[in-house]
Amino acid sequence: MEYLDLHGKVCPFVLFHTKKKLETIPAGEKLEVTADDPTAKETISGWCRAHRHEILTIEESGTNIKITILKH
């Protein structure tokens, strides 16, 4: 599993860095994104649906958001 810490970044930069990281990993690999921008879960989820990647989990704890993506 690959990891990407985007705390302190706001959208659209959260999505930009997530897209760039997904480009570097092979299909079938998981990416765990952590962020603190509350819009991250909606923007990343919507982009993943549009590009056929699968959101496995979205976990929230306080302001921390952890999104696990399966690249297809």
Contacts in CASP RR format, 6 or more apart in sequence:
PFRMAT RR
TARGET T0000
AUTHOR 0000-0000-0000
METHOD contacts of the structure
MODEL  1
MEYLDLHGKVCPFVLFHTKKKLETIPAGEKLEVTADDPTAKETISGWCRA
HRHEILTIEESGTNIKITILKH
1 29 0 8 1.000
1 30 0 8 1.000
1 31 0 8 1.000
1 32 0 8 1.000
1 68 0 8 1.000
2 21 0 8 1.000
2 25 0 8 1.000
2 29 0 8 1.000
2 30 0 8 1.000
2 31 0 8 1.000
2 32 0 8 1.000
3 31 0 8 1.000
3 32 0 8 1.000
3 34 0 8 1.000
4 17 0 8 1.000
4 18 0 8 1.000
4 21 0 8 1.000
4 31 0 8 1.000
4 32 0 8 1.000
4 33 0 8 1.000
4 34 0 8 1.000
5 34 0 8 1.000
6 13 0 8 1.000
6 14 0 8 1.000
6 17 0 8 1.000
6 18 0 8 1.000
6 33 0 8 1.000
6 34 0 8 1.000
6 35 0 8 1.000
6 37 0 8 1.000
6 40 0 8 1.000
7 34 0 8 1.000
7 35 0 8 1.000
7 36 0 8 1.000
7 64 0 8 1.000
8 35 0 8 1.000
8 36 0 8 1.000
8 37 0 8 1.000
9 17 0 8 1.000
9 35 0 8 1.000
9 37 0 8 1.000
10 37 0 8 1.000
10 39 0 8 1.000
11 37 0 8 1.000
11 39 0 8 1.000
11 40 0 8 1.000
11 43 0 8 1.000
12 43 0 8 1.000
14 33 0 8 1.000
14 35 0 8 1.000
14 37 0 8 1.000
14 39 0 8 1.000
14 40 0 8 1.000
14 43 0 8 1.000
14 44 0 8 1.000
15 40 0 8 1.000
15 43 0 8 1.000
15 44 0 8 1.000
15 47 0 8 1.000
18 31 0 8 1.000
18 33 0 8 1.000
18 44 0 8 1.000
18 47 0 8 1.000
18 69 0 8 1.000
19 47 0 8 1.000
21 31 0 8 1.000
21 33 0 8 1.000
22 31 0 8 1.000
22 53 0 8 1.000
22 69 0 8 1.000
22 71 0 8 1.000
25 31 0 8 1.000
25 71 0 8 1.000
26 71 0 8 1.000
27 71 0 8 1.000
27 72 0 8 1.000
28 70 0 8 1.000
28 71 0 8 1.000
28 72 0 8 1.000
29 70 0 8 1.000
29 71 0 8 1.000
30 56 0 8 1.000
30 68 0 8 1.000
30 69 0 8 1.000
30 70 0 8 1.000
30 71 0 8 1.000
31 68 0 8 1.000
31 69 0 8 1.000
31 71 0 8 1.000
32 66 0 8 1.000
32 67 0 8 1.000
32 68 0 8 1.000
32 69 0 8 1.000
33 40 0 8 1.000
33 44 0 8 1.000
33 66 0 8 1.000
33 67 0 8 1.000
33 68 0 8 1.000
33 69 0 8 1.000
34 64 0 8 1.000
34 65 0 8 1.000
34 66 0 8 1.000
34 67 0 8 1.000
35 64 0 8 1.000
35 65 0 8 1.000
35 67 0 8 1.000
36 63 0 8 1.000
36 64 0 8 1.000
36 65 0 8 1.000
37 65 0 8 1.000
38 63 0 8 1.000
38 65 0 8 1.000
40 65 0 8 1.000
40 67 0 8 1.000
41 58 0 8 1.000
41 60 0 8 1.000
41 65 0 8 1.000
41 67 0 8 1.000
44 55 0 8 1.000
44 67 0 8 1.000
44 69 0 8 1.000
45 55 0 8 1.000
45 58 0 8 1.000
45 67 0 8 1.000
48 54 0 8 1.000
48 55 0 8 1.000
48 69 0 8 1.000
49 55 0 8 1.000
52 72 0 8 1.000
53 69 0 8 1.000
53 70 0 8 1.000
53 71 0 8 1.000
53 72 0 8 1.000
54 69 0 8 1.000
54 70 0 8 1.000
54 72 0 8 1.000
55 67 0 8 1.000
55 68 0 8 1.000
55 69 0 8 1.000
56 68 0 8 1.000
56 69 0 8 1.000
56 70 0 8 1.000
57 66 0 8 1.000
57 67 0 8 1.000
57 68 0 8 1.000
58 65 0 8 1.000
58 66 0 8 1.000
58 67 0 8 1.000
58 68 0 8 1.000
59 65 0 8 1.000
59 66 0 8 1.000
60 66 0 8 1.000
END
